[in-house]
């Protein structure tokens, strides 16, 4: 992350979490990050959103298993699925893909390679990065959703720790 980043109430940091359908992993990341921001009372310093690289689920709430897992941990998933748009490249300060396929899909929209420094993998911030991907739990059982929640929570906490140091009161 750039050392030049300065986060203020007047210039909140805009972060976008991206997966394929925007119903499992990215809304979980959005909800977890928002929850952590709320716990630290840092809401004015962040704008948080999520999107999917496909249009399959536009307008739908988060997957019921994702919601169930989040609720178990006191996290609310309030987002509605939307498709990632080219304008998001300009709008957001950090765009976090859940896996390499979605990372590639996002980078293909950056035809002039202007935004590569802000397009990263979610697990770039995970203290236990494993294979660098947040696995898609869609076709699996609750164990997969628990694993995704754990990975996302760890990654979001580490990311917020890093970003909190750049907040100027």
C-alpha positions in Angstrom: 0.0 0.0 0.0 1.3 3.4 -0.9 2.9 5.4 1.9 1.3 8.5 0.3 -2.2 7.4 1.3 -3.8 10.0 3.7 -7.2 9.2 5.1 -9.4 12.0 6.4 -13.1 12.5 7.0 -13.1 14.8 4.0 -11.3 12.2 1.9 -12.4 8.8 3.1 -10.7 5.7 1.8 -12.8 3.9 -0.7 -12.4 0.1 -0.7 -14.2 -2.4 -3.0 -14.3 -6.2 -2.5 -14.8 -8.3 -5.6 -15.7 -11.9 -6.3 -17.6 -13.6 -9.1 -21.2 -13.3 -8.2 -21.1 -10.8 -5.3 -23.3 -13.1 -3.1 -20.7 -15.0 -1.0 -17.2 -13.9 -0.6 -17.2 -10.2 -1.4 -20.4 -9.3 0.6 -18.8 -11.2 3.5 -15.6 -9.1 3.2 -17.7 -5.9 2.9 -19.7 -6.8 6.0 -16.7 -7.9 8.0 -14.7 -4.8 7.1 -17.7 -2.6 7.9 -18.1 -4.4 11.2 -14.4 -3.9 12.2 -14.6 -0.2 11.1 -17.7 0.2 13.3 -16.1 -1.4 16.3 -13.2 1.0 16.0 -15.6 4.0 15.5 -13.9 4.8 12.2 -17.0 5.1 10.0 -16.3 8.6 8.6 -12.9 7.5 7.3 -14.1 4.7 5.0 -16.5 4.0 2.1 -16.9 0.3 1.7 -18.6 -1.6 -1.2 -18.6 -5.0 -3.0 -19.2 -6.1 -6.5 -19.0 -9.2 -8.8 -17.3 -9.7 -12.1 -20.4 -11.5 -13.4 -24.0 -10.2 -13.7 -25.7 -13.4 -12.6 -27.0 -12.2 -9.2 -27.6 -8.4 -9.7 -29.9 -7.1 -7.0 -29.8 -10.2 -4.8 -28.9 -10.2 -1.1 -25.9 -12.2 0.1 -26.2 -16.0 0.0 -28.2 -17.4 2.9 -25.2 -19.5 4.1 -23.0 -16.4 4.0 -25.6 -14.5 6.0 -26.0 -17.3 8.5 -22.2 -17.5 9.1 -21.9 -13.7 9.4 -24.8 -13.6 11.8 -23.2 -16.3 13.9 -20.3 -13.8 14.4 -22.4 -10.7 14.9 -21.8 -9.3 11.4 -24.6 -8.0 9.2 -24.4 -8.5 5.4 -26.6 -5.6 4.0 -25.3 -5.4 0.5 -27.1 -6.2 -2.8 -25.2 -7.8 -5.6 -24.0 -5.5 -8.4 -21.6 -6.0 -11.3 -18.1 -4.5 -11.2 -17.9 -1.6 -13.7 -15.0 0.1 -15.4 -15.8 3.3 -13.5 -15.0 1.4 -10.3 -11.3 1.4 -11.3 -11.3 5.2 -11.0 -13.7 5.5 -8.1 -12.0 3.2 -5.5 -8.6 3.6 -3.7 -8.3 -0.2 -3.3 -9.9 -3.0 -5.2 -9.5 -6.5 -3.6 -10.2 -9.6 -5.7 -11.0 -12.8 -3.8 -9.1 -15.0 -6.3 -6.7 -14.9 -9.3 -9.5 -15.4 -11.8 -11.4 -12.3 -10.6 -8.1 -10.4 -10.3 -7.5 -11.1 -14.0 -11.1 -10.1 -14.9 -10.6 -6.8 -13.2 -7.2 -6.2 -14.7 -8.6 -6.8 -18.2 -10.9 -3.8 -17.7 -7.8 -1.7 -16.9 -6.8 -1.5 -20.6 -4.2 1.2 -20.1 -2.8 -0.3 -17.0 -3.5 2.9 -15.0 -4.8 1.3 -11.9 -2.6 -1.8 -11.3 -1.2 -0.4 -8.1 -4.7 -0.5 -6.4 -5.9 -3.9 -7.7 -4.8 -6.6 -5.3 -5.8 -10.0 -3.9 -7.7 -10.0 -0.6 -5.2 -12.4 0.8 -2.3 -10.0 0.1 -3.3 -8.8 3.6 -3.8 -12.2 5.2 -1.1 -13.0 7.8 -1.6 -16.7 6.8 -2.0 -16.2 3.0 -2.1 -19.9 2.0 -2.5 -20.2 -1.7 -3.4 -16.5 -2.0 -7.1 -17.1 -2.8 -10.3 -16.9 -0.8 -12.0 -20.1 -2.0 -15.6 -20.0 -3.4 -17.8 -21.7 -0.8 -20.9 -21.6 -3.0 -21.2 -25.3 -3.8 -20.0 -26.6 -0.4 -21.3 -26.9 3.1 -21.1 -24.7 6.1 -17.4 -25.6 6.8 -16.5 -23.8 3.6 -18.4 -20.7 4.6 -16.7 -20.8 8.0 -13.3 -21.0 6.4 -14.1 -18.1 4.1 -15.3 -16.1 7.1 -12.1 -16.8 9.0 -9.9 -15.9 6.1 -11.8 -12.7 5.3 -11.9 -11.7 9.0 -8.1 -12.2 9.4 -7.4 -10.3 6.1 -9.7 -7.4 6.9 -8.3 -7.0 10.4 -4.8 -6.8 9.1 -5.8 -4.4 6.3 -7.6 -2.2 8.7 -4.6 -2.1 11.1 -2.5 -0.9 8.1 -5.0 1.7 7.0 -5.7 3.0 10.5 -2.1 4.2 10.7 -2.8 6.4 7.7 -5.8 8.2 9.2 -5.3 11.9 9.9 -7.6 13.2 12.6 
